[in-house]
Amino acid sequence: MRMRNRILLICGFLMGTTLLMGCAPATPTTISPTERSQPTATHAAFTPTSEATALPTENPTLTPTFTESPTSTVTPTVAPSPTPNMVMPGNYYIGRCADISLEHGVKEKFCINYITVDSIRHMRFEVSYSASKVPDSPGFVIKPSDKNNSHVYIKDNLGNRYDHAAGGGAAYRDTSLENNQSDSGWFEFGSPPVGALSFDFHDENNHMVIEGIQLIPGYGYIAYEKLPLDQYPLILEYDPDKWTPSKAEDGTNMLTHKKMPACTIQPKQPSQPAGEFKSQSKVGNITYDIYGNYDQNQNLYFREYVYVSGLSGMDLNIKPFFYITIPAEGSDQCIMAASDVLARLDLSTP
C-alpha cells in the first residue's frame, strides 16, 4: 500500500509539472526588419548647416543605427481603456516646423502640418516645404525628391524605426521653390505597435530632427466640421479651433482664421485668375493651379487656387476657385492652415 501511494504521488508530481510547463509564456515573435533602399537624392547644390536639432551621435545603445521596423499585418486587439495605449485612427494637428540653412543664406522651412491615421492605423504625415531669402538669380532653389531616400524616417518611443512605404507631392518629386513660396507633400508609414504613441521625424541629409510628435486622442486630435460652398455642390472640412465660418461681401460662405483675421478662404465663381501663375501643386490628394501676387499697400499676399483634379466622382465641368488672403506676418502659418482646408475639399452629400 505504501509503495502504491508513493507511485501515485510521483505520477501526480510529474503531471503537475507538465501542466505548469504548458502554461509558460510563449516566446515573442521576432519581427524581421524590412529592407531599406539607399538614398538617391540629397541637397547637393546647397550644403545645409546644422541649425535644426542635430542627430545624436553618442551613446550607440540609445541611438542604434538599425532597429526593427514595425511591419505587423494584424492589428492588435486591446481592451478599451480611458487612455488608449496605441495610436488610434483619426486626424491629428501637429504644426511643427524646422528651419534648414542652405548656402548663400537661403532658408528652407520644413513643416509637419497634420497626421492622418487610417483604419488599419497607417500614419500619413502631411508636410510642406517653403524657402526664403532666395537670391534674385536664379530666383529659386530645388528641393530634391525623397523617394527611395532611407535617410528620411521616423522612430517611436519604443526605439522602432519606420521607413516611409509611400509618399507623394513635393515629398516624392524634385520641387522648385521660389522666395516665400510653399509646396506640400506626404509620407506614409506603417502601423505602430501597442505602446508607441510618440514619434521623432528624422532627416539625416539635413541634420534635422522634429521630436516628440504625440498621436494621442485628445492631444491635437481634430474633429473637423463642414462648410457648404454656395457656388458648387461641394464642402470644405475645417478645424473649428482655427477657423470660424463667416460671410463674404456678396453674402456667400467663407472661412476666417481665428488668430489671424486677415487670413481668409473665399470660394468664388470660376473666373480668370488675376495673379501670376506660381505652380501646379498637390495639396493632399487634390491638385490645384496656384496664382498669386502681393499688395504692398495692404501688406497682404493673395493666392488663387484653381481646382485641377483629385476628387473622385467630381463633375469634370466644375472647376472650383478659391481666393486666399495671406498676411505678410504669419504667412507660413496661414498657408499651412489654408492648405489643410483645401486638401479636404469633398463632394456634398444629402
Sequence and secondary structure as in RCSB ss.txt:
>XXXX:A:sequence
MRMRNRILLICGFLMGTTLLMGCAPATPTTISPTERSQPTATHAAFTPTSEATALPTENPTLTPTFTESPTSTVT
PTVAPSPTPNMVMPGNYYIGRCADISLEHGVKEKFCINYITVDSIRHMRFEVSYSASKVPDSPGFVIKPSDKNNS
HVYIKDNLGNRYDHAAGGGAAYRDTSLENNQSDSGWFEFGSPPVGALSFDFHDENNHMVIEGIQLIPGYGYIAYE
KLPLDQYPLILEYDPDKWTPSKAEDGTNMLTHKKMPACTIQPKQPSQPAGEFKSQSKVGNITYDIYGNYDQNQNL
YFREYVYVSGLSGMDLNIKPFFYITIPAEGSDQCIMAASDVLARLDLSTP
>XXXX:A:secstr
 HHHHHHHHHHHHHHHHHHHHHTS                    SS  BS S     S TTTS S        S 
      SS SS  SEEEEEEEEEEEE GGG EEEEEEEEEEE TT  EEEEEEEEEES  TTT EEEE   TT T
TEEEEETTS EEE SEEEEGGGS EEEEBT EEEEEEEE    TT  EEEEEEGGGTEEEEEEE BTTBSB   E
EEE SSSSEEEEE TTTEEEEE TTS EEEEESS TT EEEEE S    SEEEEEEEETTEEEEEEEEEETTTTE
EEEEEEEEE  TT  TT   EEEEEEESTTHHHHHHHHHHHHTTEEE   
